[in-house]
Amino acid sequence: MDMKNYIEKAEKKAGMQLELAKLLNTSSNNIRSIKAGKRGMPVDACIILADYIGEDRLKVIAASNLVTEKDEKKRKILES
């Protein structure tokens, strides 16, 4: 699953993007950038997000890191 799907799942649960932003201690603008695939999230926010939506923490962290990782070897590791 990619970050967009994780964010959408959390937005649905939170009811509003603003509420999700508060939970993750970030702004709605950052949530939109993450959802659009323009930026990843800090590890602590990934863990909070994963716990909130009942997903595996490492999968959410890997999905977030895939957004910005350029090294093909590292991308393959994160994709697995």
C-alpha positions in Angstrom: 0.0 0.0 0.0 1.3 3.5 -0.7 1.2 6.6 1.5 -1.9 8.0 -0.3 -3.9 4.9 0.7 -2.7 5.1 4.3 -3.6 8.8 4.5 -7.0 8.2 2.9 -7.7 5.4 5.4 -6.7 7.7 8.3 -8.7 10.7 6.9 -11.8 8.5 6.7 -11.4 7.4 10.3 -10.6 10.9 11.6 -13.5 12.4 9.7 -11.5 15.5 8.6 -8.0 16.1 7.3 -7.5 18.8 10.0 -8.2 16.2 12.7 -5.6 13.8 11.1 -3.1 16.7 10.9 -3.6 17.3 14.7 -3.1 13.6 15.5 0.1 13.6 13.5 1.3 16.9 14.8 1.6 18.5 11.4 -0.4 20.8 9.1 -3.1 20.1 6.6 -0.7 21.3 3.9 1.8 18.6 4.9 -0.9 16.0 4.8 -1.8 17.1 1.3 1.8 16.9 0.2 2.3 13.5 1.7 -0.9 12.3 0.0 0.2 13.7 -3.3 3.5 11.8 -3.1 5.6 14.9 -2.8 7.1 14.2 0.7 7.4 11.5 3.3 6.7 11.6 7.0 9.0 11.4 10.0 9.2 8.0 11.6 7.3 9.0 14.7 4.4 10.3 12.6 4.5 7.0 10.6 4.2 5.0 13.8 1.3 7.1 15.1 -0.5 6.8 11.7 0.1 3.0 11.6 -1.3 2.5 15.1 -4.2 4.7 14.4 -5.3 2.8 11.3 -4.3 -0.6 12.5 -1.5 -1.2 10.0 2.0 -2.6 10.4 4.4 0.1 11.5 7.2 -1.0 9.2 5.0 -1.1 6.2 4.0 2.5 6.8 7.6 3.6 7.4 8.7 1.9 4.3 5.9 3.4 2.2 6.9 6.9 3.5 10.6 6.4 2.8 9.8 5.2 -0.8 8.4 8.6 -1.5 11.8 10.2 -1.4 14.3 7.4 -1.9 16.2 7.6 -5.1 18.7 4.7 -4.7 17.3 1.8 -6.6 18.9 -0.8 -4.3 17.3 0.8 -1.3 14.0 1.2 -3.1 13.9 -2.6 -3.7 14.5 -3.3 0.0 11.7 -0.9 1.0 9.3 -2.3 -1.6 9.8 -5.8 -0.2 
